[in-house]
Amino acid sequence: KCDGLGIKMVIDPDLVIPDPDLSIREGALKPWEKRNSIYFHQMLDTIATHFKFKLNKPFKDLPKKVQKIILYGAGDEPIKYQYEKGDRRHFYTDTFDGIIPDLERRYLETDSYSSREDIAKYMRPLPCSLCNGTRLKKEAVSVRISDKNIVELTGLSIGGLTKFFTDLKLTAKEQSIARRIVKEIKERLGFLGNVGLDYLTLNRSSATLSGGESQRIRLATQIGSSLMGVLYVLDEPSIGLHQRDNDRLLNTLIRLRDLGNTVIVVEHDEQTILSADHVVDLGPGAGRHGGEIVFSGTPKALLKDKKSLTGQFLSGRKKIPIPKTRRKGNGKSLCIQGACQNNLKNIDVEIPLGTFVCVTGVSGSGKSTLTLDILYKALARHFWKSSDKPGKFEKITGIQYLDKVIDIDQSPIGRTPRSNPATYTGVFTLIRELFSQVPDARVRGYKPGRFSFNVKGGRCETCQGDGVLKIEMHFLPDVFVTCEVCTGKRFNRETLEILYKGKSIADVLEMTVEEGNSFFKNIPGIKTKLATLAEVGLDYIHLGQQATTLSGGEAQRVKLSKELSKRSTGQTFYILDEPTTGLHFADIEQLLTVLTKLVDAGNTVLVIEHNLDVIKTADHIIDLGPEGGDKGGQVLAEGTPEQVSANKKSHTGKYLKDVLEKI
């Protein structure tokens, strides 16, 4: 029935009726909310009369039987409908299908893409009703080893599964059959545990893994191969790892080296850099200010190097300061009660508003579940009417003190070459308006739209304003080549003839933020937006740089600059998931300056973070643990960094104490 996926896309009643406090007359049935024909209302009146309920009564107060009929229909039960047309009243007998079967039928029968998209808003992947999400037939699930079937075993964490096979008792005959297989299983589970993944379950969907987790799984397979003479290249393997798990990862990398391999790691983590045999430091700045080898040698020599910014931070000559005072907040708080999604143990969490809050804990302790799956989705549903269903919790209080929630993640600001920092931040609109005011543009009657590469008129039609042409390679990734007509400038010849201070619109898009700041210094609107990009440390990126070429950290800072340029309400709740990913110590310092500005304006900033430089600057910490997976999901410590560092049960507190004592 589900083709082994364990899930089926089905109409979800919670999305059909997002607010059961409303009555049917008030629009409780979301898909039928905009139907206003007289015949539709007469049909509802007939249904209400036949099943004896009131249309102006809140949906949640209707009898369960009536709710089920409205959602799933009344089967073959005949209903006598009536409708009025002019002065005449007409009668006919028919059945009532219900709103969900009606949507399912229309979804399957329609040829219209827009209609399917509209109905898909009410669909959600839910466990298959036949296999209950196990993906297997009854026959496969009935086979057991030590009273556990394959579904129950893959539902265990890697740590739990390791314990199961270690404690597994087999008869002599079974031992002779399974000895090699069990040995291989235990070894492979050990590899996964050594790279800090013992909290993951084997049935976890690969789409839900972070980049760091996926990379460490690939690393675990390489350890198992025991190859020699191989060059391994890893890009920030410590992403998403707690300091305790980082120690285990480093031991794994050292083991790879000791087997006779070369391991090259691109990394910003202090512990990883200091554990290396050789360090190559690039700089001195970013973008066009970088690209040089500043230092090459041992970590010990790097600490003494005066030119290297990395060396200055590692040696302590430069450091991210701890705030002199911790903010107490505005006296109000957001409280999550009874959070019990995934591994959370029915916990209550209080978040003081108007502060900088860090959610910490070892990998897999429940940080993302609490912050993103429960808190963000619940707030997004409240403020933006989001269709995403939050994780399980009893209630959230204090929402009335907020006016919006914003999740500033590291996803791309756009997925096509058209998207760029200038369009995302809105500065390109102002630049286009400026070019349309140039005398030559006014003589030719050019409007701002002429200088857009998204619409016909001023763009190069060969590449349709992309500047590149996509060549489909079928079984290989698509290849992008520069357009031969506009040579990547995106606009046609007539548009490029319009110059402002000797520069065409294409020349402006080629400028860096730093150059643009100087070029537009007399245009306040443009200068203000560019200044915020420079403020978040992005003065080296090009205004027209394709969104697909920006790193996750850069994309996140572009989003932050957009938020900074808005007028603050002082009631916004910002959520950032590991914002320091891919950032150097100097970039982290700049990021913290930006986040401090948002908090100083009265807003609340909540980050999920492992980086101790960020954690030590927080006003309030919520530390989850004590371990990952089944052994996590509890609140270990809450309070200031000083209070958490004094908690002996907290792994975060242990590492935080060392950092605070250094200062």
Secondary structure, DSSP 8 states (H G I E B T S, - for coil): --TTSSEEEEE-HHHHSS-TTSBTTTT-SGGGTT---HHHHHHHHHHHHHHT--TTSBGGGS-HHHHHHHHH--TT--EEEEEEETTEEEEEEE----HHHHHHHHHHH---HHHHHHHHTTEEEEE-TTTTT--S-HHHHT-EETTEEHHHHHTSBHHHHHHHHHH----HHHHHHHHHHHHHHHHHHHHHHHTT-TTSBTT--GGGS-HHHHHHHHHHHHHHHT-SS-EEEEE-TTTT--HHHHHHHHHHHHHHHHTT-EEEEE---HHHHHH-S-EEEEESSSGGG--EEEEEE-HHHHHH-SS-HHHHHHHTSS-----SS----SS-EEEEEEE-STT--SEEEEEETTSEEEEEESTTSSHHIIIIIIIIHHHHHHHH-------S-SEEE-GGG-SEEEE--SS-S-SSTT--HHHHHTHHHHHHHHHHTSHHHHHHT--GGGG-SSSTTTB-TTTTTSSEEEE--TTS--EEEE-TTTTT--B-HHHHT--BTTB-HHHHHHSBHHHHHHHTTT-HHHHHHHHHHHHTT-TTSBTT--GGGS-HHHHHHHHHHHHHHS---S-EEEEEESTTTT--HHHHHHHHHHHHHHHHTT-EEEEE---HHHHTT-SEEEEEESSSGGG--EEEEEE-HHHHHT-TT-HHHHHHHHHHHH-
